């Protein structure tokens, strides 16, 4: 299948990387404030996809995202909405709790986005590449060849290696799995900034993003995204979206760990260690 890759050339200065806005308007406002705090312009901000998702303000989120105008790649949700599909394409196990919840939030998002949203989704690339701090970087959602592939820190490097080969890079920045992490194999880096729209199963209400800094080569640092989660919960309840996900915003703990490998399951409720 043909995939569109947008090359940004040589980037300089601080960069802000984040994923999974998930229709969480309050989290988007918070990450925009972080960009201003660190003097990072929109052209140095990149989203790893899934602007739309579980929370209660899909159109407000998309409108504000477009007005801010950072770069983004396609997440599986944008692909499914663009192609007028009936499910989110998240690759949840059929019949699982997450699969059942997705029937509700995806239908809500689809019904509450303007029809011209597809025009914006059509402009988004599948991947982004750029040079930064002496490294070559590729931005993917799941992996380079499968948008909905769940790649975790514990995932075997055999699952990761093709993404580097496909994009001819030595650094991958990915999304989709919902957990922030850094992993390295020889000279290859796999970075997941985390998602801003849902907590990382670590027992705190804030979410995660990542700042890149090229002042001294290549530095990648995770940063917390503190936002008004109570208002996000109100918006979810207002539209009768899954209470289980609203509770996750309150507790920082996922409703279930169906998608997680054993190693990541053991991190339930534990502080992040980067």
HUCOR-V211035 format. One record per residue. N is the residue number from 0. RES is the residue in one small letter. OMEGA is omega in whole degrees, -180 to 180 (* if undefined). Layout:
n->{N/N}
res->{RES/RES}
omega->{OMEGA/OMEGA}
This chain:
n->{0/1/2/3/4/5/6/7/8/9/10/11/12/13/14/15/16/17/18/19/20/21/22/23/24/25/26/27/28/29/30/31/32/33/34/35/36/37/38/39/40/41/42/43/44/45/46/47/48/49/50/51/52/53/54/55/56/57/58/59/60/61/62/63/64/65/66/67/68/69/70/71/72/73/74/75/76/77/78/79/80/81/82/83/84/85/86/87/88/89/90/91/92/93/94/95/96/97/98/99/100/101/102/103/104/105/106/107/108/109/110/111/112/113/114/115/116/117/118/119/120/121/122/123/124/125/126/127/128/129/130/131/132/133/134/135/136/137/138/139/140/141/142/143/144/145/146/147/148/149/150/151/152/153/154/155/156/157/158/159/160/161/162/163/164/165/166/167/168/169/170/171/172/173/174/175/176/177/178/179/180/181/182/183/184/185/186/187/188/189/190/191/192/193/194/195/196/197/198/199/200/201/202/203/204/205/206/207/208/209/210/211/212/213/214/215/216/217/218/219/220/221/222/223/224/225/226/227/228/229/230/231/232/233/234/235/236/237/238/239/240/241/242/243/244/245/246/247/248/249/250/251/252/253/254/255/256/257/258/259/260/261/262/263/264/265/266/267/268/269/270/271/272/273}
res->{x/x/x/x/x/x/x/x/x/x/x/x/x/x/x/x/x/x/x/x/x/x/x/x/x/x/x/x/x/x/x/x/x/x/x/x/x/x/x/x/x/x/x/x/x/x/x/x/x/x/x/x/x/x/x/x/x/x/x/x/x/x/x/x/x/x/x/x/x/x/x/x/x/x/x/x/x/x/x/x/x/x/x/x/x/x/x/x/x/x/x/x/x/x/x/x/x/x/x/x/x/x/x/x/x/x/x/x/x/x/x/x/x/x/x/x/x/x/x/x/x/x/x/x/x/x/x/x/x/x/x/x/x/x/x/x/x/x/x/x/x/x/x/x/x/x/x/x/x/x/x/x/x/x/x/x/x/x/x/x/x/x/x/x/x/x/x/x/x/x/x/x/x/x/x/x/x/x/x/x/x/x/x/x/x/x/x/x/x/x/x/x/x/x/x/x/x/x/x/x/x/x/x/x/x/x/x/x/x/x/x/x/x/x/x/x/x/x/x/x/x/x/x/x/x/x/x/x/x/x/x/x/x/x/x/x/x/x/x/x/x/x/x/x/x/x/x/x/x/x/x/x/x/x/x/x/x/x/x/x/x/x/x/x/x/x/x/x/x/x/x/x/x/x}
omega->{178/176/-179/179/177/179/-179/-180/-177/179/179/179/180/176/179/180/180/178/171/175/172/-180/179/-174/-178/177/177/177/-178/-179/174/177/177/178/179/-180/-177/178/179/-179/-179/-179/174/177/-178/175/-179/174/-173/171/-180/-180/-163/-167/-160/-176/-177/-176/178/180/-178/179/-178/178/-179/178/177/172/167/171/172/168/176/164/179/-179/178/179/-178/177/178/-175/177/178/-174/177/-171/179/-176/-178/171/176/-179/-180/179/179/180/178/178/179/-176/176/-176/-173/180/178/178/-179/-178/-178/-173/172/176/-178/-180/174/179/180/178/-180/179/180/-173/176/173/-178/173/172/175/174/-176/174/179/179/174/-168/172/179/180/176/174/172/-176/-176/179/-172/-176/179/177/177/180/177/-178/-180/-179/-180/175/177/-174/-165/-177/-179/178/-178/-178/-175/-180/-179/174/179/176/171/-171/178/169/-171/176/-178/177/176/171/177/-177/174/-173/-178/-176/177/170/-177/171/-179/-170/177/-179/-173/179/175/-172/178/-176/173/177/-176/179/-180/-170/172/-177/173/172/180/-178/-180/-179/-177/-177/178/177/-175/175/178/178/176/-180/-175/-179/-176/180/177/176/178/178/-180/177/180/180/-176/176/175/-172/179/-180/178/175/178/177/176/-177/-172/-174/-178/179/176/-180/-178/-176/-174/-169/168/-177/-176/179/177/-180/-178/-179/175/-178/177/178/177/-175/*}
